[in-house]
Amino acid sequence: MSLIDLANPSRFLALTARALPWLAAATVLAFAIGITEVYFAPDDYQQGATVKIMFIHVPAAWLGVFAWIVMSAAALGTLVWRHPLADVAAKAAAPIGAAFTLMCLVTGSLWGRPMWGTYWVWDARLTSVLVLFLMYLGVIALWRTMDDPAQAARAAAVLTLVGAINIPIIKFSVDWWNTLHQPASVLRLGGSTIHPAILVPLIVMAVAFTLLFVTLHVAAMRNEIMRRRVRTLMMLQAGARMGP
Amino acid sequence: MTALCALFIRDLRLAVRVGGGALIGVLFFLVVVTLMPFAIGPDLGLLARMGPAILWLGALLASLLALDRLLATDHEDGSLDLILTARVPLELAVAVKALAHWLTTGLPLVVSSPLLGLLLNLEAKASGAVALTLLAGTPALTFIGLIGAALTVALRRGGLLLAILVLPLTIPVLIFGVAASNAAIAGPVPFGAPFGILCALTLISLVIGPIAAAVALRQGLE
C-alpha cells in the first residue's frame, strides 16, 4: 500500500469509508481523556482558571501551522508528481487550517483580555498568526476565483509553496518588529519549562486536535471528490441535453 | 542574450510611450502622501515622525497598483504566449520583464520620495535614508508582486485578488524598510542591521520571484 495506490479516487473512498469511523472514535476518545485531564489540571498561581484557555489555544496554533505544512506537501504532490488526490488534499486542508488559525486568534484574544487588559495587542505572535490567517484566506480566495479545478490547484500550489518559504521570514520579521509575548516554552533546548501537571494534558489535547484535523481532513477530501463527481455528471448531463 | 535585451528594451519603450505608467505611479504616490495629513492632522512634528512609514506605505501601494501592467497587457495582446514558447528560459524572461517594470515604476517612486519627504517635514538626512531604503526595497516589492501577477494573469478581474495575495508577502519588506529608515533617523538600532536584512530580502525575492512566476505561468497557461 503506497501513496500511488491511493491515487484512484474510488479506492481512496472505499478505504476511508472504513477508516473514518475509527478515526472519529479515536478523536472523541482523545478529547474525552484530554478534557478530563484539563479539568483536573491545577490553576496557575497568577492567571487562575484562565490558564485553561491555553489547552485550546496552543493546539489550535500548532494545527494552524500544521495545516499549511500538509498543504505544502500536497502542493509538491500537485506540481511534481501530478498526484490526482493532492489537489483534493490541498483544497480540503485550506478551510480547516483557516478555522484552526481563527480559533487560535479568538482564544488568544479572549485570553488577552484578562491578562493584558485588552482584546488585541500588536504582539509578535498574535500578529504573525493574523498574517497566517490572511494568507489562508488568500489561498481560499484563489481557489474560489478559478473555475477549472485543475488550474486552480496548480495556482494555489505555487502560492502555497511561496507562502511556505515566506512564513518563516514573516515570523522572523514580526518577532524582530515587536515582542511582548513569552518566548517558546514547550519545545526548546534544555527541556520544557512547563510543569508536568500542565504539560501532560497539553500534549493529550494536542494529540486530540491532530486527530480531529485528520478526521475532518479525510471527510472533507471525500466530500470534495464527490463534489467533483457531481460536477462532472452535471456537465455531462448538460452536454447531453444540449445535443452534440 | 539578444532576445533578452530586445525584450528589455521593448518593455522599457512600452512603459515610456504608452500612457505614462511611471508618471501615474508617482502621481498616485503624491496623492496618497497628500491625503495623509488630512487623516492624521497637519501637526508637523507628528508628520515628521510618521514620515518614513507614510512614504513606505505610499510606495508599497503605488507599486502594487502598477503590477497589473506587468504581465496582463502582454497576456491580452498575445505576446506572453510568444515569450512562453520562446527558446529563452521563462525564468530569465520574466526576470527581465520585472526589471524593466521596476526601472519604469519603482525607480521613479524612489526618485520622487525626497520631494514628498519635504511635504512631510522630513529632514534631508531622513529623506535620504528613506530614499536609500526604498532603492533597496522596491525591487523586492516588484519581484514579489511578479508572483501574484503571474498567478492572476488569466483571471479577468484579478486586481483585488492580486492585492490580497501579494500584500501579506510584502510585510517583511515593509517592516525592515521602515525600521532601517527610523534607525537612520532616530536610532537606537544601528542602520546597518535592518538595512542589511532588507537587502537580503530583496536578494531572496530576486531568486524566488522569477522561479515561482515562471512555474505559475507554465502551469496556468498550458
HADDOCK unambig.tbl for C-alpha pairs under 7 A between the chains (distance, minus, plus):
assign (segid A and resid 131 and name CA) (segid B and resid 168 and name CA) 6.39 0.50 0.50
assign (segid A and resid 135 and name CA) (segid B and resid 168 and name CA) 6.70 0.50 0.50
assign (segid A and resid 138 and name CA) (segid B and resid 164 and name CA) 5.94 0.50 0.50
assign (segid A and resid 138 and name CA) (segid B and resid 165 and name CA) 5.38 0.50 0.50
assign (segid A and resid 151 and name CA) (segid B and resid 220 and name CA) 5.90 0.50 0.50
assign (segid A and resid 154 and name CA) (segid B and resid 219 and name CA) 6.31 0.50 0.50
assign (segid A and resid 155 and name CA) (segid B and resid 151 and name CA) 5.91 0.50 0.50
assign (segid A and resid 155 and name CA) (segid B and resid 216 and name CA) 6.05 0.50 0.50
assign (segid A and resid 155 and name CA) (segid B and resid 220 and name CA) 6.68 0.50 0.50
assign (segid A and resid 158 and name CA) (segid B and resid 212 and name CA) 6.57 0.50 0.50
assign (segid A and resid 158 and name CA) (segid B and resid 216 and name CA) 6.26 0.50 0.50
assign (segid A and resid 166 and name CA) (segid B and resid 169 and name CA) 6.68 0.50 0.50
assign (segid A and resid 170 and name CA) (segid B and resid 171 and name CA) 6.78 0.50 0.50
assign (segid A and resid 170 and name CA) (segid B and resid 172 and name CA) 5.57 0.50 0.50
assign (segid A and resid 173 and name CA) (segid B and resid 172 and name CA) 5.41 0.50 0.50
assign (segid A and resid 173 and name CA) (segid B and resid 175 and name CA) 6.86 0.50 0.50
assign (segid A and resid 177 and name CA) (segid B and resid 175 and name CA) 6.79 0.50 0.50
